[in-house]
Amino acid sequence: MNGLAEGTPLAPVQPFWSDDFDMDLPKIFPEAHHLLGDLAGVEMWTGGSADANGRLNHPSCWNTDVGLAAFFGFSDTGRDEGFYVASGGRVRCTAWEAFRDAWCRNYVMVIENRVVWRTDRLWPHFETIMWNVRSWDDGSKKPNDGFARRQALGSYRHAIQLFREVVELHRARSAP
């Protein structure tokens, strides 16, 4: 199994909710999956809703001291379920799915109680990229597209580094 969570592996090729979204992470950054590399298949749990195939549709999010946050974990949902109560059930996802979802929804991605990606801070860049992808051109955002893409991609690369640290720490703590 590729992931850290116990259970049946997720089906590798099933539609994901953002496949048809023009701002899906791999559409904006074709190298995104490659950058995530061997971490892409790491399985995690979150609270929220699943689609008809049991895949992540939307994680539950809470207002926290660091912003609107979604929690993920390797053996559970990564949150105190007695405090952060969700109406949805537990949903298993891959890291690739979680990163794609976080990019589109602009929340703070918390994995194993560590802030890994602050996509909420990327909104101005996301909006600039979206403005240009959708050709809502009034000329005001075109010059900023390259800058927005560099900032967003840099943030994604940093999040991957943080995620790798969380995975390595979890593996070290779980080793016999």
Secondary structure, DSSP 8 states (H G I E B T S, - for coil): --SSS-S----SS---GGGG-TT-HHHH-TTHHHHHGGGTT-EEEEEEEE-TTS-EEEE--EEETTEEEEEEESSS-SS-TTTS--SSEEEEEEHHHHHHHHHHHT-EEEETTEEEEEGGGGHHHHHHHHHHHTT--SSSSGGGHHHHHHHHHHHHHHHHHHHHHHHHHHHHHH--
